[in-house]
């Protein structure tokens, strides 16, 4: 009896196309100018993470209904909106990570040895971060994969869990927003290494 054939997507190039590890999260990262090292040196790192994070770009698609068409029809779907988020499980509890989660956080001098963090009851344009970026490693190259979420702000607030034999963690979800000068451009970009460049 012949051996049964195994069906798999595994090929000789599989090991070259794996997205490895948790990567790192930055704010105001300039693709093409910043490198991982220069962005860390410039203080753009959001902080160490535990459990990595998640990127999501989900369109809301509306099906246009036409009499006589009994189901989905090619060409009769439109995108109503994109919901773009980048979530980071930030392990470092710093003034900056707390303020990033709070969206409208304001730091002022407090009693000696303290900064006082408060929030506003309104969102100003200056509260949006130009971009929040994930930089990660692809198995085949040292050129990183870069995901950019533009005009980002945390809409979920601050949740900080504290427990014995554990450290605090700030799960922060940044939502991308359209810019008034680019209303036809969804607020994210993915930079993937070009395999044709040696």
C-alpha positions in Angstrom: 0.0 0.0 0.0 1.5 3.4 -0.9 2.3 5.9 1.8 -0.4 8.6 2.0 0.7 12.0 0.6 1.3 14.8 3.1 -0.2 18.1 2.1 1.6 21.1 3.7 2.4 24.7 3.0 6.0 24.1 4.2 8.6 24.7 1.5 12.3 25.3 1.2 11.7 29.1 1.8 9.4 28.8 4.8 12.2 29.3 7.3 13.1 32.6 5.6 9.6 34.1 6.0 8.8 33.9 9.7 8.0 36.9 11.8 10.1 36.4 14.9 9.6 37.5 18.5 7.8 40.5 20.0 9.7 43.3 18.4 9.7 46.8 19.8 7.2 49.7 19.9 8.1 53.4 19.2 6.4 56.7 18.9 7.2 59.3 16.2 9.5 56.9 14.3 10.7 58.3 11.0 10.8 55.4 8.4 13.8 55.8 6.2 15.6 58.1 8.7 15.4 56.3 12.1 17.0 53.0 12.7 16.2 50.8 15.7 19.3 52.1 17.5 18.8 55.7 16.6 15.2 55.7 17.7 16.2 54.1 21.1 18.9 56.7 21.5 16.4 59.5 20.7 14.0 58.3 23.4 11.3 57.2 21.0 10.9 53.7 22.5 7.5 53.2 24.3 9.2 50.8 26.7 9.8 47.1 27.3 6.8 44.9 26.7 5.6 41.6 28.1 3.4 39.5 25.8 4.2 41.7 22.8 1.3 43.3 21.1 -1.2 43.2 18.2 -1.7 45.1 15.0 -5.1 45.2 13.4 -6.4 46.9 10.3 -10.1 46.0 9.7 -12.3 47.4 7.1 -16.1 47.8 7.6 -17.4 46.6 4.3 -21.0 47.4 3.2 -22.8 45.2 0.7 -24.9 47.2 -1.8 -28.2 45.4 -2.2 -29.7 45.3 -5.7 -33.1 43.8 -6.5 -32.7 40.4 -8.2 -29.2 39.8 -6.8 -29.5 37.0 -4.3 -26.2 37.3 -2.6 -22.8 39.0 -2.7 -22.0 40.3 -6.2 -18.6 41.3 -7.5 -18.2 45.1 -7.5 -21.1 45.7 -5.1 -19.1 46.2 -1.9 -17.7 49.4 -0.6 -15.4 50.2 2.3 -17.2 52.5 4.8 -14.3 52.8 7.2 -11.0 51.4 8.4 -10.4 50.7 12.1 -6.7 50.6 12.6 -5.1 49.7 16.0 -1.7 48.9 17.4 -1.8 47.4 21.0 1.3 47.1 23.1 1.6 45.4 26.5 3.9 48.0 28.0 5.8 46.6 31.0 7.7 49.7 31.9 5.6 52.0 34.1 7.0 55.4 33.4 5.5 58.9 33.3 5.6 58.6 29.5 3.8 55.2 29.3 1.1 56.4 31.8 0.5 59.6 29.8 0.4 57.7 26.5 -2.3 55.4 27.9 -4.3 58.4 29.2 -4.4 60.2 25.8 -5.0 63.6 27.4 -2.4 63.2 30.1 -0.7 66.4 31.4 2.4 66.4 33.6 3.2 69.2 35.9 5.5 69.8 38.9 4.2 68.3 42.1 5.6 68.2 45.6 9.4 67.9 45.8 10.5 64.7 44.0 7.2 64.2 42.1 5.6 65.0 38.8 1.8 65.3 39.0 -0.1 63.6 36.1 -3.6 64.8 35.4 -5.9 64.6 32.4 -8.1 67.0 30.4 -11.8 66.4 29.7 -11.2 67.1 26.0 -8.9 65.9 23.2 -6.7 68.5 21.5 -4.9 68.0 18.2 -1.6 68.0 20.1 -2.7 64.9 22.0 -2.4 62.8 18.9 0.9 61.1 18.4 2.3 61.5 14.8 2.7 57.8 14.6 3.1 54.7 16.8 5.3 52.1 15.2 6.1 48.4 15.6 9.6 47.2 14.5 10.1 43.5 14.2 12.5 40.8 12.8 11.9 38.7 9.8 13.8 35.4 9.8 15.5 35.9 6.4 17.0 39.3 6.8 18.2 41.9 9.3 16.1 44.5 7.5 13.1 44.9 9.9 9.4 44.7 9.1 7.9 48.1 10.2 4.2 48.8 10.8 3.2 52.4 11.2 -0.1 53.6 12.7 -0.6 57.3 11.9 -2.2 60.0 14.0 -2.5 57.6 17.0 -4.1 58.1 20.3 -5.1 55.7 23.1 -8.9 55.6 23.4 -9.1 52.9 26.1 -7.7 54.8 29.0 -5.3 53.5 31.7 -5.7 50.1 33.4 -2.8 49.2 35.7 -3.0 45.8 37.5 -0.8 45.3 40.5 -0.3 41.9 42.3 2.1 40.1 44.5 4.9 38.2 42.7 4.2 40.2 39.6 4.9 43.5 37.9 2.5 46.1 36.7 1.5 46.1 33.0 -0.1 48.8 30.9 -1.9 47.3 27.9 -2.3 50.3 25.6 -4.2 50.2 22.3 -3.5 53.1 20.0 -6.1 53.9 17.3 -5.0 55.4 14.0 -6.9 58.4 12.6 -7.2 60.0 9.2 -5.5 63.3 8.5 -7.6 66.1 7.0 -5.1 66.4 4.2 -5.2 62.6 3.4 -8.8 61.6 3.7 -8.4 59.0 1.0 -5.4 57.3 2.7 -6.1 54.9 5.5 -4.0 55.7 8.6 -1.4 52.9 8.4 1.6 51.7 6.4 3.4 48.4 6.4 7.1 48.3 5.3 8.2 44.8 4.3 11.7 44.0 3.2 12.2 43.9 -0.6 13.4 40.4 -1.4 14.7 41.6 -4.8 17.2 44.0 -3.2 20.5 42.1 -2.4 
